[in-house]
Amino acid sequence: MTAPAVRRPIVGYGLYLAAAALFGFNGTVSKTLLATGITAARLSQLRATLAFLVLLVAVLVTNRSSLRIRSMRELRLLAGYGIAGVMLTQYMYFASIHRIPVGISLIIEFTAPFMVALWMRVARGVPVGRRVLLGMLVAFGGLVLIAQVWNGFQLDTLGVLYAWGAAIALAIYFVLGEAATQAPYRRDPLSVTMYGFAASTLVWAVLQPWWSFPWQQLSGLSEPWGSAGWRLPLWLLVCSMVLLGTVVTFWLVVSSFRHITAAQASSFGMAEPVLASVIAWLLIGEALNGWQVTGIAVAALGILVAERSRVQPVEFVE
């Protein structure tokens, strides 16, 4: 599939916003599954492998020719995207929220937009405007208000390191995901996503053989949204995590790269913890206090300032 002749940022932001909402919803589902005692590594493996199988079928049905990898350079790019961007982002995040509060983990992880902006400036020579940086800093401040870091907690050193690892992996995910959809590769989003999960699946299978998978931990029922009183089978939550929280969301993110840059996507990604807080309030009754409501407004303002300060859509250069 060829890329569109002109970037349409409004389309890109819409795709990413939908992905962020699904990621936020998936947070409560993943948290429920982790509460069963399954490790972050095993949950990451299950998520990646099932997502890969679904995506492989989708590619075979819709665009079989996209399975072709045209060069070793493209293979290395897809492998790096899958291992460093897909696999490690998921695992590091799951591992960090086992040890430190989710809000603190997200604050550290969403330093990724600053890493992407720095990479764009150093590697590509793309200037980063002051208003863009100001907007990103304001949005980051909003995340701090949402997490209420002043309430007091003891940080687990390993948990903090995992969160920083997730931030670095997320930055790599944005940069390599954008590269795979642009010249000279111009891959379609579905095949990029599929190959990302293929690489992740292969590595996990080597590190953790499937014959030792703890299937018994995913049997039974759970109440992911306690206030609703719904008791759902864990296999249904796994399906939700794989389909809505992984296949659809990652496809939406990669699709957005055809209309917005990695820097734009990463800073707009700060909407994810904002939406996660709102969704948690709606689904599981995690009430938002005044500071958190203020933080949501501040983060939204910062994202708006950053994105309105960027350059206008430009045509691709062949």
PyMOL commands that set and color helices and strands:
alter all, ss='L'
color gray80, all
select helices_A, chain A and resi 9-34+40-62+64-67+72-97+102-109+112-123+130-147+149-151+157-181+189-207+210-212+215-218+226-228+234-256+262-268+271-284+290-308
alter helices_A, ss='H'
color red, helices_A
select strands_A, chain A and resi 221-222+232-233
alter strands_A, ss='S'
color yellow, strands_A
deselect
rebuild
show_as cartoon
